[in-house]
Amino acid sequence: MRILVNGDWHEVQARDLAGALAELGYVGAVIATAVNGEFVPQDRRAGLSLKGGERIEVLAPMQGG
């Protein structure tokens, strides 16, 4: 299926958010996620089904001062 991740289109085989993130190389990464503008906590990623055309945002925390 084709999904939009951080503004770029990707083809993934996974049907849920956790699987799509794994395919895209985010395994073990500390990230925040949103699907179509809605925050998705880590414990809900595996249960969140995706459809083609979904807009996913992946954000990594930044340190600074």
PyMOL Python script that loads the backbone (N, CA, C, O; Angstrom):
from pymol import cmd

cmd.read_pdbstr("""\
ATOM      1  N   MET A   1       0.844  -1.159   0.000  1.00  0.00           N
ATOM      2  CA  MET A   1       0.000   0.000   0.000  1.00  0.00           C
ATOM      3  C   MET A   1       0.897   1.231   0.000  1.00  0.00           C
ATOM      4  O   MET A   1       2.040   1.176   0.453  1.00  0.00           O
ATOM      5  N   ARG A   2       0.390   2.300  -0.492  1.00  0.00           N
ATOM      6  CA  ARG A   2       1.145   3.549  -0.586  1.00  0.00           C
ATOM      7  C   ARG A   2       0.692   4.507   0.517  1.00  0.00           C
ATOM      8  O   ARG A   2      -0.492   4.816   0.646  1.00  0.00           O
ATOM      9  N   ILE A   3       1.681   4.976   1.319  1.00  0.00           N
ATOM     10  CA  ILE A   3       1.391   5.908   2.406  1.00  0.00           C
ATOM     11  C   ILE A   3       2.343   7.099   2.320  1.00  0.00           C
ATOM     12  O   ILE A   3       3.433   6.996   1.758  1.00  0.00           O
ATOM     13  N   LEU A   4       1.922   8.215   2.876  1.00  0.00           N
ATOM     14  CA  LEU A   4       2.728   9.432   2.889  1.00  0.00           C
ATOM     15  C   LEU A   4       3.374   9.554   4.258  1.00  0.00           C
ATOM     16  O   LEU A   4       2.679   9.694   5.264  1.00  0.00           O
ATOM     17  N   VAL A   5       4.709   9.503   4.302  1.00  0.00           N
ATOM     18  CA  VAL A   5       5.441   9.566   5.565  1.00  0.00           C
ATOM     19  C   VAL A   5       6.343  10.793   5.543  1.00  0.00           C
ATOM     20  O   VAL A   5       7.260  10.889   4.727  1.00  0.00           O
ATOM     21  N   ASN A   6       6.074  11.721   6.439  1.00  0.00           N
ATOM     22  CA  ASN A   6       6.856  12.961   6.534  1.00  0.00           C
ATOM     23  C   ASN A   6       6.999  13.636   5.174  1.00  0.00           C
ATOM     24  O   ASN A   6       8.061  14.166   4.845  1.00  0.00           O
ATOM     25  N   GLY A   7       5.938  13.615   4.397  1.00  0.00           N
ATOM     26  CA  GLY A   7       5.909  14.315   3.121  1.00  0.00           C
ATOM     27  C   GLY A   7       6.416  13.526   1.926  1.00  0.00           C
ATOM     28  O   GLY A   7       6.406  14.042   0.808  1.00  0.00           O
ATOM     29  N   ASP A   8       6.864  12.278   2.131  1.00  0.00           N
ATOM     30  CA  ASP A   8       7.353  11.439   1.033  1.00  0.00           C
ATOM     31  C   ASP A   8       6.502  10.177   0.919  1.00  0.00           C
ATOM     32  O   ASP A   8       6.137   9.578   1.931  1.00  0.00           O
ATOM     33  N   TRP A   9       6.189   9.776  -0.306  1.00  0.00           N
ATOM     34  CA  TRP A   9       5.403   8.569  -0.539  1.00  0.00           C
ATOM     35  C   TRP A   9       6.276   7.333  -0.407  1.00  0.00           C
ATOM     36  O   TRP A   9       7.412   7.304  -0.881  1.00  0.00           O
ATOM     37  N   HIS A  10       5.721   6.294   0.254  1.00  0.00           N
ATOM     38  CA  HIS A  10       6.408   5.014   0.438  1.00  0.00           C
ATOM     39  C   HIS A  10       5.429   3.878   0.159  1.00  0.00           C
ATOM     40  O   HIS A  10       4.235   3.987   0.439  1.00  0.00           O
ATOM     41  N   GLU A  11       5.950   2.791  -0.395  1.00  0.00           N
ATOM     42  CA  GLU A  11       5.186   1.553  -0.556  1.00  0.00           C
ATOM     43  C   GLU A  11       5.534   0.625   0.593  1.00  0.00           C
ATOM     44  O   GLU A  11       6.711   0.353   0.831  1.00  0.00           O
ATOM     45  N   VAL A  12       4.530   0.133   1.312  1.00  0.00           N
ATOM     46  CA  VAL A  12       4.749  -0.811   2.410  1.00  0.00           C
ATOM     47  C   VAL A  12       3.798  -1.991   2.264  1.00  0.00           C
ATOM     48  O   VAL A  12       2.724  -1.872   1.673  1.00  0.00           O
ATOM     49  N   GLN A  13       4.203  -3.112   2.801  1.00  0.00           N
ATOM     50  CA  GLN A  13       3.361  -4.312   2.807  1.00  0.00           C
ATOM     51  C   GLN A  13       2.518  -4.407   4.078  1.00  0.00           C
ATOM     52  O   GLN A  13       1.451  -5.020   4.082  1.00  0.00           O
ATOM     53  N   ALA A  14       3.009  -3.792   5.157  1.00  0.00           N
ATOM     54  CA  ALA A  14       2.337  -3.873   6.455  1.00  0.00           C
ATOM     55  C   ALA A  14       0.948  -3.249   6.378  1.00  0.00           C
ATOM     56  O   ALA A  14       0.694  -2.347   5.579  1.00  0.00           O
ATOM     57  N   ARG A  15       0.064  -3.749   7.221  1.00  0.00           N
ATOM     58  CA  ARG A  15      -1.297  -3.231   7.281  1.00  0.00           C
ATOM     59  C   ARG A  15      -1.581  -2.480   8.573  1.00  0.00           C
ATOM     60  O   ARG A  15      -2.695  -2.000   8.782  1.00  0.00           O
ATOM     61  N   ASP A  16      -0.563  -2.373   9.455  1.00  0.00           N
ATOM     62  CA  ASP A  16      -0.743  -1.581  10.672  1.00  0.00           C
ATOM     63  C   ASP A  16       0.442  -0.637  10.836  1.00  0.00           C
ATOM     64  O   ASP A  16       1.467  -0.788  10.171  1.00  0.00           O
ATOM     65  N   LEU A  17       0.292   0.330  11.722  1.00  0.00           N
ATOM     66  CA  LEU A  17       1.315   1.364  11.883  1.00  0.00           C
ATOM     67  C   LEU A  17       2.633   0.781  12.370  1.00  0.00           C
ATOM     68  O   LEU A  17       3.689   1.158  11.862  1.00  0.00           O
ATOM     69  N   ALA A  18       2.602  -0.121  13.330  1.00  0.00           N
ATOM     70  CA  ALA A  18       3.843  -0.701  13.856  1.00  0.00           C
ATOM     71  C   ALA A  18       4.610  -1.424  12.753  1.00  0.00           C
ATOM     72  O   ALA A  18       5.829  -1.281  12.653  1.00  0.00           O
ATOM     73  N   GLY A  19       3.923  -2.186  11.940  1.00  0.00           N
ATOM     74  CA  GLY A  19       4.568  -2.902  10.847  1.00  0.00           C
ATOM     75  C   GLY A  19       5.145  -1.962   9.807  1.00  0.00           C
ATOM     76  O   GLY A  19       6.244  -2.190   9.300  1.00  0.00           O
ATOM     77  N   ALA A  20       4.413  -0.912   9.488  1.00  0.00           N
ATOM     78  CA  ALA A  20       4.897   0.066   8.515  1.00  0.00           C
ATOM     79  C   ALA A  20       6.153   0.759   9.035  1.00  0.00           C
ATOM     80  O   ALA A  20       7.106   0.968   8.284  1.00  0.00           O
ATOM     81  N   LEU A  21       6.154   1.114  10.311  1.00  0.00           N
ATOM     82  CA  LEU A  21       7.334   1.750  10.892  1.00  0.00           C
ATOM     83  C   LEU A  21       8.535   0.815  10.854  1.00  0.00           C
ATOM     84  O   LEU A  21       9.654   1.249  10.583  1.00  0.00           O
ATOM     85  N   ALA A  22       8.305  -0.472  11.124  1.00  0.00           N
ATOM     86  CA  ALA A  22       9.396  -1.448  11.058  1.00  0.00           C
ATOM     87  C   ALA A  22       9.948  -1.539   9.635  1.00  0.00           C
ATOM     88  O   ALA A  22      11.163  -1.555   9.443  1.00  0.00           O
ATOM     89  N   GLU A  23       9.071  -1.599   8.647  1.00  0.00           N
ATOM     90  CA  GLU A  23       9.517  -1.659   7.249  1.00  0.00           C
ATOM     91  C   GLU A  23      10.326  -0.428   6.862  1.00  0.00           C
ATOM     92  O   GLU A  23      11.241  -0.511   6.044  1.00  0.00           O
ATOM     93  N   LEU A  24       9.990   0.697   7.444  1.00  0.00           N
ATOM     94  CA  LEU A  24      10.658   1.956   7.110  1.00  0.00           C
ATOM     95  C   LEU A  24      11.929   2.189   7.923  1.00  0.00           C
ATOM     96  O   LEU A  24      12.581   3.221   7.762  1.00  0.00           O
ATOM     97  N   GLY A  25      12.292   1.242   8.797  1.00  0.00           N
ATOM     98  CA  GLY A  25      13.561   1.331   9.514  1.00  0.00           C
ATOM     99  C   GLY A  25      13.518   2.000  10.869  1.00  0.00           C
ATOM    100  O   GLY A  25      14.556   2.429  11.374  1.00  0.00           O
ATOM    101  N   TYR A  26      12.352   2.101  11.468  1.00  0.00           N
ATOM    102  CA  TYR A  26      12.232   2.768  12.762  1.00  0.00           C
ATOM    103  C   TYR A  26      12.249   1.816  13.955  1.00  0.00           C
ATOM    104  O   TYR A  26      11.894   2.223  15.062  1.00  0.00           O
ATOM    105  N   VAL A  27      12.648   0.565  13.763  1.00  0.00           N
ATOM    106  CA  VAL A  27      12.678  -0.405  14.856  1.00  0.00           C
ATOM    107  C   VAL A  27      13.642   0.079  15.939  1.00  0.00           C
ATOM    108  O   VAL A  27      14.797   0.396  15.657  1.00  0.00           O
ATOM    109  N   GLY A  28      13.159   0.131  17.166  1.00  0.00           N
ATOM    110  CA  GLY A  28      13.989   0.527  18.295  1.00  0.00           C
ATOM    111  C   GLY A  28      14.187   2.028  18.450  1.00  0.00           C
ATOM    112  O   GLY A  28      14.794   2.466  19.427  1.00  0.00           O
ATOM    113  N   ALA A  29      13.696   2.815  17.520  1.00  0.00           N
ATOM    114  CA  ALA A  29      13.870   4.264  17.596  1.00  0.00           C
ATOM    115  C   ALA A  29      12.886   4.878  18.583  1.00  0.00           C
ATOM    116  O   ALA A  29      11.753   4.414  18.707  1.00  0.00           O
ATOM    117  N   VAL A  30      13.314   5.905  19.274  1.00  0.00           N
ATOM    118  CA  VAL A  30      12.431   6.655  20.160  1.00  0.00           C
ATOM    119  C   VAL A  30      11.797   7.752  19.314  1.00  0.00           C
ATOM    120  O   VAL A  30      12.453   8.719  18.924  1.00  0.00           O
ATOM    121  N   ILE A  31      10.502   7.579  19.040  1.00  0.00           N
ATOM    122  CA  ILE A  31       9.799   8.487  18.134  1.00  0.00           C
ATOM    123  C   ILE A  31       8.394   8.762  18.645  1.00  0.00           C
ATOM    124  O   ILE A  31       7.869   8.041  19.493  1.00  0.00           O
ATOM    125  N   ALA A  32       7.805   9.806  18.116  1.00  0.00           N
ATOM    126  CA  ALA A  32       6.381  10.093  18.300  1.00  0.00           C
ATOM    127  C   ALA A  32       5.731   9.939  16.931  1.00  0.00           C
ATOM    128  O   ALA A  32       6.352  10.232  15.909  1.00  0.00           O
ATOM    129  N   THR A  33       4.488   9.483  16.907  1.00  0.00           N
ATOM    130  CA  THR A  33       3.815   9.257  15.632  1.00  0.00           C
ATOM    131  C   THR A  33       2.423   9.881  15.622  1.00  0.00           C
ATOM    132  O   THR A  33       1.757  10.011  16.649  1.00  0.00           O
ATOM    133  N   ALA A  34       2.018  10.258  14.414  1.00  0.00           N
ATOM    134  CA  ALA A  34       0.662  10.750  14.194  1.00  0.00           C
ATOM    135  C   ALA A  34       0.181  10.204  12.855  1.00  0.00           C
ATOM    136  O   ALA A  34       0.963  10.084  11.912  1.00  0.00           O
ATOM    137  N   VAL A  35      -1.091   9.879  12.776  1.00  0.00           N
ATOM    138  CA  VAL A  35      -1.706   9.439  11.532  1.00  0.00           C
ATOM    139  C   VAL A  35      -2.843  10.405  11.229  1.00  0.00           C
ATOM    140  O   VAL A  35      -3.761  10.582  12.030  1.00  0.00           O
ATOM    141  N   ASN A  36      -2.761  11.021  10.064  1.00  0.00           N
ATOM    142  CA  ASN A  36      -3.760  12.016   9.646  1.00  0.00           C
ATOM    143  C   ASN A  36      -3.970  13.090  10.700  1.00  0.00           C
ATOM    144  O   ASN A  36      -5.094  13.529  10.947  1.00  0.00           O
ATOM    145  N   GLY A  37      -2.859  13.512  11.326  1.00  0.00           N
ATOM    146  CA  GLY A  37      -2.909  14.591  12.296  1.00  0.00           C
ATOM    147  C   GLY A  37      -3.296  14.193  13.711  1.00  0.00           C
ATOM    148  O   GLY A  37      -3.347  15.046  14.597  1.00  0.00           O
ATOM    149  N   GLU A  38      -3.571  12.909  13.940  1.00  0.00           N
ATOM    150  CA  GLU A  38      -3.958  12.426  15.262  1.00  0.00           C
ATOM    151  C   GLU A  38      -2.790  11.677  15.898  1.00  0.00           C
ATOM    152  O   GLU A  38      -2.277  10.719  15.319  1.00  0.00           O
ATOM    153  N   PHE A  39      -2.364  12.112  17.096  1.00  0.00           N
ATOM    154  CA  PHE A  39      -1.282  11.447  17.827  1.00  0.00           C
ATOM    155  C   PHE A  39      -1.620   9.983  18.070  1.00  0.00           C
ATOM    156  O   PHE A  39      -2.751   9.655  18.428  1.00  0.00           O
ATOM    157  N   VAL A  40      -0.635   9.096  17.875  1.00  0.00           N
ATOM    158  CA  VAL A  40      -0.813   7.666  18.140  1.00  0.00           C
ATOM    159  C   VAL A  40       0.269   7.236  19.121  1.00  0.00           C
ATOM    160  O   VAL A  40       1.444   7.197  18.756  1.00  0.00           O
ATOM    161  N   PRO A  41      -0.106   6.907  20.372  1.00  0.00           N
ATOM    162  CA  PRO A  41       0.888   6.461  21.344  1.00  0.00           C
ATOM    163  C   PRO A  41       1.492   5.123  20.937  1.00  0.00           C
ATOM    164  O   PRO A  41       0.890   4.354  20.187  1.00  0.00           O
ATOM    165  N   GLN A  42       2.683   4.865  21.442  1.00  0.00           N
ATOM    166  CA  GLN A  42       3.419   3.657  21.079  1.00  0.00           C
ATOM    167  C   GLN A  42       2.602   2.387  21.315  1.00  0.00           C
ATOM    168  O   GLN A  42       2.635   1.476  20.487  1.00  0.00           O
ATOM    169  N   ASP A  43       1.880   2.311  22.416  1.00  0.00           N
ATOM    170  CA  ASP A  43       1.139   1.085  22.730  1.00  0.00           C
ATOM    171  C   ASP A  43      -0.082   0.860  21.839  1.00  0.00           C
ATOM    172  O   ASP A  43      -0.720  -0.188  21.941  1.00  0.00           O
ATOM    173  N   ARG A  44      -0.425   1.807  20.974  1.00  0.00           N
ATOM    174  CA  ARG A  44      -1.557   1.638  20.051  1.00  0.00           C
ATOM    175  C   ARG A  44      -1.123   1.431  18.605  1.00  0.00           C
ATOM    176  O   ARG A  44      -1.970   1.215  17.738  1.00  0.00           O
ATOM    177  N   ARG A  45       0.176   1.491  18.328  1.00  0.00           N
ATOM    178  CA  ARG A  45       0.647   1.399  16.944  1.00  0.00           C
ATOM    179  C   ARG A  45       0.351   0.051  16.298  1.00  0.00           C
ATOM    180  O   ARG A  45      -0.028  -0.001  15.128  1.00  0.00           O
ATOM    181  N   ALA A  46       0.517  -1.040  17.042  1.00  0.00           N
ATOM    182  CA  ALA A  46       0.303  -2.374  16.473  1.00  0.00           C
ATOM    183  C   ALA A  46      -1.166  -2.604  16.129  1.00  0.00           C
ATOM    184  O   ALA A  46      -1.473  -3.351  15.200  1.00  0.00           O
ATOM    185  N   GLY A  47      -2.062  -1.979  16.859  1.00  0.00           N
ATOM    186  CA  GLY A  47      -3.488  -2.181  16.624  1.00  0.00           C
ATOM    187  C   GLY A  47      -4.117  -1.189  15.667  1.00  0.00           C
ATOM    188  O   GLY A  47      -5.313  -1.271  15.386  1.00  0.00           O
ATOM    189  N   LEU A  48      -3.327  -0.253  15.163  1.00  0.00           N
ATOM    190  CA  LEU A  48      -3.891   0.773  14.294  1.00  0.00           C
ATOM    191  C   LEU A  48      -3.753   0.365  12.828  1.00  0.00           C
ATOM    192  O   LEU A  48      -2.658   0.400  12.267  1.00  0.00           O
ATOM    193  N   SER A  49      -4.859  -0.017  12.221  1.00  0.00           N
ATOM    194  CA  SER A  49      -4.861  -0.410  10.811  1.00  0.00           C
ATOM    195  C   SER A  49      -4.667   0.805   9.924  1.00  0.00           C
ATOM    196  O   SER A  49      -5.168   1.892  10.211  1.00  0.00           O
ATOM    197  N   LEU A  50      -3.934   0.600   8.843  1.00  0.00           N
ATOM    198  CA  LEU A  50      -3.691   1.665   7.871  1.00  0.00           C
ATOM    199  C   LEU A  50      -4.423   1.375   6.573  1.00  0.00           C
ATOM    200  O   LEU A  50      -4.677   0.220   6.230  1.00  0.00           O
ATOM    201  N   LYS A  51      -4.756   2.437   5.862  1.00  0.00           N
ATOM    202  CA  LYS A  51      -5.324   2.340   4.523  1.00  0.00           C
ATOM    203  C   LYS A  51      -4.399   3.107   3.592  1.00  0.00           C
ATOM    204  O   LYS A  51      -3.666   3.992   4.033  1.00  0.00           O
ATOM    205  N   GLY A  52      -4.428   2.779   2.330  1.00  0.00           N
ATOM    206  CA  GLY A  52      -3.633   3.507   1.354  1.00  0.00           C
ATOM    207  C   GLY A  52      -3.943   4.991   1.396  1.00  0.00           C
ATOM    208  O   GLY A  52      -5.097   5.384   1.566  1.00  0.00           O
ATOM    209  N   GLY A  53      -2.925   5.808   1.242  1.00  0.00           N
ATOM    210  CA  GLY A  53      -3.100   7.246   1.213  1.00  0.00           C
ATOM    211  C   GLY A  53      -3.035   7.920   2.569  1.00  0.00           C
ATOM    212  O   GLY A  53      -3.119   9.146   2.653  1.00  0.00           O
ATOM    213  N   GLU A  54      -2.886   7.129   3.649  1.00  0.00           N
ATOM    214  CA  GLU A  54      -2.801   7.730   4.982  1.00  0.00           C
ATOM    215  C   GLU A  54      -1.578   8.637   5.064  1.00  0.00           C
ATOM    216  O   GLU A  54      -0.566   8.393   4.407  1.00  0.00           O
ATOM    217  N   ARG A  55      -1.682   9.690   5.883  1.00  0.00           N
ATOM    218  CA  ARG A  55      -0.588  10.640   6.091  1.00  0.00           C
ATOM    219  C   ARG A  55      -0.010  10.386   7.482  1.00  0.00           C
ATOM    220  O   ARG A  55      -0.686  10.579   8.493  1.00  0.00           O
ATOM    221  N   ILE A  56       1.252   9.951   7.519  1.00  0.00           N
ATOM    222  CA  ILE A  56       1.915   9.594   8.768  1.00  0.00           C
ATOM    223  C   ILE A  56       3.052  10.568   9.035  1.00  0.00           C
ATOM    224  O   ILE A  56       3.840  10.888   8.145  1.00  0.00           O
ATOM    225  N   GLU A  57       3.122  11.026  10.258  1.00  0.00           N
ATOM    226  CA  GLU A  57       4.227  11.877  10.699  1.00  0.00           C
ATOM    227  C   GLU A  57       5.026  11.119  11.748  1.00  0.00           C
ATOM    228  O   GLU A  57       4.463  10.549  12.682  1.00  0.00           O
ATOM    229  N   VAL A  58       6.343  11.119  11.583  1.00  0.00           N
ATOM    230  CA  VAL A  58       7.252  10.469  12.533  1.00  0.00           C
ATOM    231  C   VAL A  58       8.206  11.546  13.022  1.00  0.00           C
ATOM    232  O   VAL A  58       8.914  12.169  12.231  1.00  0.00           O
ATOM    233  N   LEU A  59       8.218  11.758  14.326  1.00  0.00           N
ATOM    234  CA  LEU A  59       9.053  12.801  14.908  1.00  0.00           C
ATOM    235  C   LEU A  59       9.982  12.208  15.954  1.00  0.00           C
ATOM    236  O   LEU A  59       9.569  11.385  16.770  1.00  0.00           O
ATOM    237  N   ALA A  60      11.244  12.633  15.923  1.00  0.00           N
ATOM    238  CA  ALA A  60      12.219  12.208  16.929  1.00  0.00           C
ATOM    239  C   ALA A  60      12.422  13.354  17.906  1.00  0.00           C
ATOM    240  O   ALA A  60      12.497  14.510  17.490  1.00  0.00           O
ATOM    241  N   PRO A  61      12.512  13.055  19.205  1.00  0.00           N
ATOM    242  CA  PRO A  61      12.734  14.118  20.175  1.00  0.00           C
ATOM    243  C   PRO A  61      14.102  14.763  19.966  1.00  0.00           C
ATOM    244  O   PRO A  61      15.064  14.104  19.570  1.00  0.00           O
ATOM    245  N   MET A  62      14.166  16.063  20.241  1.00  0.00           N
ATOM    246  CA  MET A  62      15.418  16.797  20.081  1.00  0.00           C
ATOM    247  C   MET A  62      15.840  17.355  21.434  1.00  0.00           C
ATOM    248  O   MET A  62      15.006  17.729  22.259  1.00  0.00           O
ATOM    249  N   GLN A  63      17.134  17.401  21.640  1.00  0.00           N
ATOM    250  CA  GLN A  63      17.660  18.011  22.853  1.00  0.00           C
ATOM    251  C   GLN A  63      18.260  19.358  22.481  1.00  0.00           C
ATOM    252  O   GLN A  63      18.738  19.563  21.365  1.00  0.00           O
ATOM    253  N   GLY A  64      18.223  20.223  23.397  1.00  0.00           N
ATOM    254  CA  GLY A  64      18.798  21.536  23.134  1.00  0.00           C
ATOM    255  C   GLY A  64      18.590  22.443  24.317  1.00  0.00           C
ATOM    256  O   GLY A  64      18.050  22.045  25.350  1.00  0.00           O
ATOM    257  N   GLY A  65      19.017  23.636  24.150  1.00  0.00           N
ATOM    258  CA  GLY A  65      18.872  24.522  25.288  1.00  0.00           C
ATOM    259  C   GLY A  65      18.910  25.951  24.898  1.00  0.00           C
ATOM    260  O   GLY A  65      18.799  26.828  25.755  1.00  0.00           O
TER     261      GLY A  65
END
""", "prot")
cmd.dss("prot")
cmd.show_as("cartoon", "prot")
cmd.util.cbc("prot")
cmd.orient("prot")
